[in-house]
């Protein structure tokens, strides 16, 4: 009797859990709904501004309606000019991001794992971090010329500092008890880094890389102001000089879309590294 009662209670708990847990199809529908929800605010603002211009409530001269902006985008895409500018900007950001991220990871790991190295490096790097991005422009032009090398170097500088801070801070914030557990089990330095330090650091490292990528897209605008003849930053300058606000806003929208796609791709590529996390977001 006791065994049957226990079995019945266990099956009842399983049934209740199955009813409470959302099915895979329901999760997918909820996920799709959340994606659509993210488009709601920009679409609503665009429709309201389009209606305001069409009904004569606003002129739309300095801030064109969405129809004119997308017409400018379509015109640039039809001629192939847009794709040339997009590819040029993307290549510069990708190259600068790789250089800045790798350098930031190396220096961040060195600074986070040794107090002597941290005291040697960190004050200088923190002082350099306070320098405005535009202040590097004349120096890089003088050193590297006005072509691609100076632009990529400026983007790499923008990526380096958030990655460096994120990696160093993540290493320094590892729970001391985890390291002591590794010492109790007599793990070597390599195994300690692989089994304890690396999993503890990875979530914050991914955030640091995403921050660096975002700053890379910010710095590419300053880089493409340095005498560029191609790139989305060049489209901004050209639109300002030619008095084309629709082209300026089209370039800004292209920047936003390109940056969002790059960030989503980075999240997708790094997701297997933090799949072990049991966070609230993964349960929703």
N, C-alpha and C positions, 0 to 999 in steps of 0.2 A: 504494500500500500504506500509506504513512504517513497519507494523508488518511483511508482507511478505518479505520485503527487509532485515529486521533484521534476520528473520528466514533463509533466503537464505545465508546471510553472515556467520551466525553461522554454518550452515551445511557445507559451503565451508571451514571454518577454521577447522572443525572436520575432513573433508576429507583430507585436507592437512596434519594435524597432524597424521592421520592414515597412510598416505603414507610416511611421514618422519620417524615415529617411526618404528623401526625394529620389525618384528614379533618374537614370542617366538622361532620358529624353527631357524630363522636366528641368534638369540642370542645364542642358543645352539650350532649351527655350529661354531660361532665365538669363543665361550668358548672352544670347543673341539680343535679348531685350535690353540688357545693360549697354551693349554696343550701340544700339539705336538711340538709347537715352542720351549718350554722349554727344550725338549730333543735334539734339533738340534745341539747345541754347543758341548755337551759331546760326542754325536755319531760321529760328524765330527772329533773331536780330536782323538777319539779311532780308527776310520777308517784310518786316516792319519798315526798314529803311527804303526798300524798293517801293512799298506802298506810299510812304511819305513823299518821295520824289515824284511819283506818277500822279498823285493827287494835288501836287503843287504846294505841299506843306514845307518842302525844303527844295533848295535849288539843285543840290547834287553836283555843284561845280568843283569844289575842293575835295569832297568825299563822294565819288560817283556811286550810283546804285549798283547792286550786284550784277545786273544784266550787262552793264558796260564793262565791269571788271572781267566777267567771264567771257565776254566778247573779245577783250584784249588777250586773255589767256588762249582762247581758241585760235585767234589770228596768229599768235606766236607759235602755237603748236602746229598749225597747218603749214607754216613756212619752214618748220624744223628748227627755228631759232631757239625755241624754248628748250628743246631737248639738248641742244649744244650747251646752253647755259647751265642746265640742270646737271649734266654729266661733268662739266668742268668744276662746278661747286662741289659736287659729291666726291670727285677724285681728290680735291684739295682737302676736304674735311676728313676723308678716310685715311689719306697719307699722314696728315697732321695728327689725327687721333691715334694711329698705331704708334707713331714715334713718341708722342706725349704720354700715352698710356703705359707703354713698356718702360719708359724712363721713370715715370711716376711710381710704377709698381716696384722697380728696383730700388729707387731712393727711399720710398716709403717703407719697404721691408728692411733696409739697412737702418733707417732711423728708428723704426719701431722695435727692432730686436736687440739693439745695443745702446746703452745709455751714453757711452763715450762718443759713439758715432752721432747720436742724436744731438748731443751738446755741441758737436762740431758743425753739423749740417743745418740743423733746424733754424737757428737765428738768422743765418744768411738767406735761406729759402723763404722764411716768413717775411723778411724785409723785401725781397724781390717780388713776393706775391702782392705786396701793397702798391706796386707800380702800375699805373693805368695801362691798359692794353695799347692805346694809341701812342704812348710814349716810346714803345719799342719800334714803331714804324720807321722813323728816320734812321735809327741805328741799324736795323735789319737791311734797309735799302743800301746804306753805306757799306755794310759788310758783304751782303749777298746779291746786291743788284735789285732791279725792279721786277725780275721775272719770278718764276714759280718758287724758287728756293726760299725767298724772303716771305712769301705768302704762307708756305707750308710751315716755316719756322714759327711764324706768329701764331698759327693755329695750334701747333704743338705746345707752345708756351701756355696757351689758354687751357689746354687739356691737362697739362702736367700737374698744376697745383691742386685741383680738386682730387685727382687720383692719388697724388702723394699724401695729402692730408687724410683721405679716406683710408688708405692702406695702413699708414702709420698709426692713426687713431684706432683702427680695428684691432691691430696687434696689441696695442697698449691696453685695450679694454677687455682682453680675454680674461675670463674668470680664473683667478689664481688657483682655485680648488681643482679645476680641470687639469692644470699643469701638474699639481701635486699628485693627482691620481696617476698621471703618466709616469711620474717618478716612482711612485709606489710599485707599479708594474714593471719597473726597470726598462722602460722604453728608451731606445737610442734617440739621439737628437733628430735623426731623419724620421723615425717612426713617430716621434712626438709631434713633429711638424706636420706629418702626413695625416695622422689619425685624430689629432686634437686641435692644433693651431689652425690648420687649413680649413676644416669645416667651420670653425668658430669665426674665421675672418671672412669667408666667402660672401655671406649676405651683405655685409657692409661694403665689401669690395665691389660687388655688382652695383650698388647704389653709387659708389664713387665713380665707376666707369660711366654710368648714365649721366651723372652730373658733368663729367668731363666731356662727354659727347655733346651735351646741350651747350656747354661753353664753346665747344669747337664750332658749332653753327653760329654762335654769336661773334666769335673772332674772325670767321671767314668773311663777314661783312666788312670789318675793318681791313682785312687783308685784300679784299677785292676793290677797296677804295684806292689801293696803291697802284694806280695806273693800269688796271686790268682792262682788257678788251673783251673778255668773256666771263660768264658767271652771273649768278642771280644778283650779286652785289653791283655788278656793272649795269644790270637792268635798272636797279634803283637809282644810280647816279644818272644814267641816261634819261630816265623818266623825269628826274628833278630838273635837269638842264633843259630838256625839251618841253617842260610844262605839261607832262602827261600823268596826272594823278591816277588814272586807271591802270597804267603800266606799273606805277609804283606799288599800288595795292595788289596787282596781279603777282608781282615778284614777292611781296610779303606773304601772300597766300601760298605760293609755291614753296617758300622757305618753311612755312608752318607744316605743310603736308610732307615735305621731304624730311624735316626733322622728326615728325611723328612716326613716319615709316621707319626711319633709321633707329629710333628708340625702341619701337616695337620689335624690330629684328634683333636688336641687342638683347632685349628681354627674352625673346624666344631662344636665342643661342645659349644664354646663360641659365635658362630655367633648369636643365638637367643638373647643374652644379648645386642648386639649392632645393632639389626635389625632396630631400629628407626633412625639410622644415615642416613642423606641425603648427601652422599659424591659423589665426582666426579667418584670414582671407581665404585660405584653402578649404575651410569648412563651409563657407557661405555658398 
